[in-house]
């Protein structure tokens, strides 16, 4: 089976390299030197932020177990992280629109550094505090940086189409290359150099501190709605009205929750799916293969978004259908491949088939991220961008907490089947979004723009 892994990893590496090196003029967008300087600055910061996040991932569970906590205690720690992201993260993320996106990005760095420091303590209450801080930081990571980028991009007068370049490169680097290097670096620190499972968290804090220094020295501040007359509750009400008054925003939020909910469920399911009889599988190598697949997807996305004639809303319908089909593989293999009752050993033939399907799903994830970012930049109103983006994460976090709490209550095939249905629903909603978007072009007075057109003096969030 080692030969299979090497062949799969090698094939993906070759495909990614060929796609990146074979880009023609049709796949490239002519830009300016000032934009390239701005884009490269953001990519450096985003890569450092993602390195701080990825370095922690492989050793969180292991560190807790080394402190002597069981599966139940560790599960509650993880639930605390997602619950914190849902509750406190939404509030802190919403403050970014009022207090400034740059400040929110700095808050992410400080909060995550403090979370890393708590990993030095074996006390359960201290670790719980670290998970709460980590949940807040996660909400800021997936809202504040994108909000700052979009606002700054248009404030500097860059072309809207150029945003897709930054999005695709950010996913290619931050969610692909950096993830692979971070996993290998964390393994080197913890195991090869025998610094222990806390070492990757210390390294993460260092990368976050470097990124924060770059933000402080080179980023300018931008806001959504800095009006002093609007309190937090008014911001929430305004964001809710924006979602309710524009079907495109509501559809986008539902699509994002369905896909990301399935994606985070997959994070918990892929290990038992590939080793149902406790087979010995190379977790780190499989993780690297997944990240390489995501890089492949982001490379494909950059080509797709470079085509002016190709609509994001159109090709994402197909991507969601492909994603849904990959999660049917664990179900089909239980019927088509004879199960093995042998404990231990290497991965089974059914596991290899599932791994291939999971790599396809990860490629779809690589396409999803820059594509959903582009759609958010088109449909979410600037004055409430961070608030609305964190609203989208509320159903996602609720769903993940429910899955974590009941992960042993249902067979793994049922969980994959549920995720497949969710992804199929996302494809249907994506089709609806494309229809509504086309209709909105013909009737621009619909939804949120109607409120603005009927009452130009109306403040966006003072509703």
C-alpha positions, -999 to 999 in steps of 0.1 A, spaced: 0 0 0 30 23 4 34 22 -33 -2 34 -37 5 64 -15 36 73 -33 20 70 -67 -10 91 -56 11 118 -40 35 119 -69 7 121 -95 -9 150 -77 24 168 -74 30 164 -111 -5 176 -120 -2 207 -98 32 216 -112 19 211 -148 -12 233 -141 9 261 -126 36 261 -153 13 256 -183 -8 287 -177 -13 307 -209 -22 343 -215 -59 333 -213 -53 320 -177 -35 352 -166 -50 386 -158 -30 417 -167 -24 438 -135 -3 467 -123 29 467 -101 10 485 -73 -16 458 -72 11 431 -72 29 447 -43 -4 449 -24 -13 413 -32 21 400 -22 20 418 11 -14 402 19 -3 368 8 27 369 31 5 379 61 -22 354 52 4 326 49 19 334 83 -16 335 98 -25 301 83 9 287 94 0 297 129 -32 278 125 -19 247 107 10 241 130 -14 234 159 -38 211 141 -18 178 141 -9 179 178 -40 193 196 -57 160 203 -23 143 211 -13 170 235 -45 167 255 -41 129 256 -6 133 269 -19 154 297 -40 124 307 -74 134 294 -98 109 279 -119 110 248 -149 125 266 -129 154 282 -111 161 249 -145 161 231 -158 188 255 -127 209 248 -133 207 211 -170 215 216 -160 245 237 -139 258 207 -167 256 182 -192 270 207 -169 299 215 -166 306 178 -204 307 175 -210 329 205 -181 352 213 -165 350 179 -197 364 163 -196 394 186 -159 400 182 -161 396 145 -190 421 143 -169 447 161 -145 446 132 -170 465 110 -173 492 136 -138 493 153 -117 485 122 -107 454 103 -69 460 109 -76 460 147 -96 428 143 -67 411 125 -43 422 153 -68 409 178 -67 375 160 -29 374 165 -30 383 201 -59 360 209 -43 330 192 -9 336 207 -26 336 242 -43 303 232 -9 288 223 5 299 256 -22 280 275 -11 247 260 19 247 284 -5 241 313 -19 206 321 -48 222 340 -82 215 324 -96 249 331 -66 266 315 -69 244 284 -106 252 283 -97 289 283 -73 282 255 -101 265 234 -124 295 240 -97 319 229 -90 297 199 -127 297 189 -127 335 189 -95 336 168 -109 312 143 -140 334 137 -116 364 131 -94 344 108 -123 336 85 -139 370 85 -116 399 94 -88 393 69 -111 388 40 -132 419 50 -100 440 52 -88 427 19 -120 434 0 -124 469 14 -88 478 9 -88 464 -27 -116 487 -37 -104 516 -17 -72 516 -37 -91 515 -70 -81 481 -82 -102 462 -107 -129 438 -92 -117 409 -113 -82 411 -97 -97 400 -64 -99 364 -78 -61 364 -82 -56 372 -46 -82 347 -34 -69 318 -55 -33 325 -45 -42 328 -9 -58 294 -9 -30 278 -30 -4 290 -5 -22 293 29 -45 263 26 -21 241 5 16 247 5 18 262 39 -4 234 54 20 208 40 51 225 52 35 233 86 26 196 91 62 185 83 77 213 104 55 204 134 64 167 131 101 177 130 98 199 161 77 174 182 92 141 171 124 144 151 140 170 174 121 156 205 109 190 217 76 175 226 40 182 215 40 218 229 68 229 205 45 233 174 23 257 195 53 278 204 63 279 167 28 290 158 30 319 183 62 330 167 47 330 132 17 349 144 39 375 161 58 380 128 26 384 109 13 409 135 44 430 131 39 432 93 2 442 98 12 469 123 39 483 100 23 481 65 -15 479 67 -39 508 68 -72 507 87 -106 504 70 -141 501 84 -176 488 75 -197 513 94 -178 533 120 -208 554 131 -209 560 168 -247 560 168 -249 522 162 -244 498 190 -238 461 186 -274 451 187 -282 476 160 -254 461 139 -269 426 144 -304 438 134 -290 455 103 -271 424 92 -302 403 97 -323 428 77 -296 427 49 -298 389 48 -336 388 49 -340 415 23 -316 400 -3 -322 364 -13 -287 362 -28 -271 368 6 -294 343 23 -287 317 -3 -249 323 -1 -251 318 37 -270 285 33 -246 272 7 -216 281 28 -230 264 59 -240 232 40 -206 228 24 -184 238 54 -206 217 77 -199 187 55 -162 196 53 -157 198 91 -177 166 95 -153 149 70 -124 160 92 -137 138 120 -148 109 97 -119 103 74 -97 85 99 -123 59 110 -134 55 74 -99 46 62 -91 24 92 -123 6 103 -104 -23 117 -76 -2 132 -54 -5 102 -21 13 104 -24 42 81 1 71 76 -19 100 90 6 126 82 12 114 47 -25 112 40 -30 148 54 -2 160 31 -20 143 2 -52 160 11 -35 194 12 -19 187 -22 -53 179 -36 -66 213 -22 -37 230 -39 -47 213 -72 -83 226 -67 -71 262 -60 -50 261 -92 -80 249 -112 -101 277 -96 -76 304 -106 -80 292 -142 -118 291 -140 -121 326 -124 -97 341 -150 -123 334 -177 -146 364 -178 -172 344 -197 -174 317 -170 -196 325 -141 -187 313 -106 -223 305 -99 -224 282 -128 -194 259 -123 -199 257 -85 -231 237 -92 -210 210 -108 -184 212 -80 -211 206 -53 -224 176 -73 -189 161 -76 -184 166 -38 -217 149 -30 -208 119 -52 -174 114 -34 -192 109 0 -212 81 -15 -180 60 -19 -179 49 18 -215 37 14 -210 20 -19 -178 2 -8 -196 -14 21 -219 -32 -4 -195 -38 -33 -163 -47 -14 -162 -76 10 -154 -63 45 -122 -74 62 -123 -87 98 -85 -87 102 -73 -63 129 -44 -41 121 -24 -44 89 -23 -20 60 -52 -1 44 -77 -23 26 -87 -21 -11 -120 -3 0 -99 22 19 -78 30 -12 -109 36 -32 -123 59 -5 -89 77 -2 -90 85 -39 -126 99 -36 -115 119 -5 -87 135 -26 -113 145 -52 -134 161 -24 -103 180 -12 -97 193 -47 -133 205 -46 -125 222 -13 -96 240 -30 -120 253 -57 -147 262 -31 -127 286 -10 -116 312 -36 -150 308 -54 -171 315 -22 -148 344 -14 -154 359 -48 -192 355 -44 -191 370 -10 -172 401 -24 -200 405 -49 -231 401 -28 -223 410 9 -227 447 16 -194 463 26 -208 481 57 -217 448 74 -193 424 58 -177 409 89 -210 408 108 -228 389 81 -199 365 75 -199 356 112 -237 352 110 -230 325 83 -209 306 108 -236 303 135 -254 274 118 -221 258 109 -208 258 145 -241 245 158 -240 217 132 -204 207 141 -211 207 178 -241 184 173 -219 161 152 -191 161 178 -216 153 205 -232 124 186 -203 112 166 -206 76 181 -244 75 179 -247 68 141 -229 45 117 -202 62 97 -221 54 64 -251 74 78 -229 104 85 -214 103 50 -249 99 35 -261 129 54 -231 150 42 -238 139 6 -274 151 9 -262 184 23 -238 189 -7 -266 180 -31 -288 206 -15 -259 231 -19 -259 224 -56 -296 231 -58 -293 263 -39 -264 273 -60 -285 270 -91 -312 291 -74 -285 317 -66 -275 319 -102 -311 324 -113 -317 351 -87 -284 369 -95 -294 370 -132 -329 383 -122 -313 409 -100 -293 423 -129 -325 429 -148 -342 443 -117 -315 460 -96 -341 475 -73 -346 442 -55 -334 434 -20 -309 455 -2 -305 479 -31 -342 486 -30 -339 500 5 -310 522 -6 -328 533 -37 -361 542 -20 -343 560 8 -307 571 -2 -302 588 32 -310 556 51 -279 543 69 -274 506 60 -274 493 95 -298 518 112 -330 498 105 
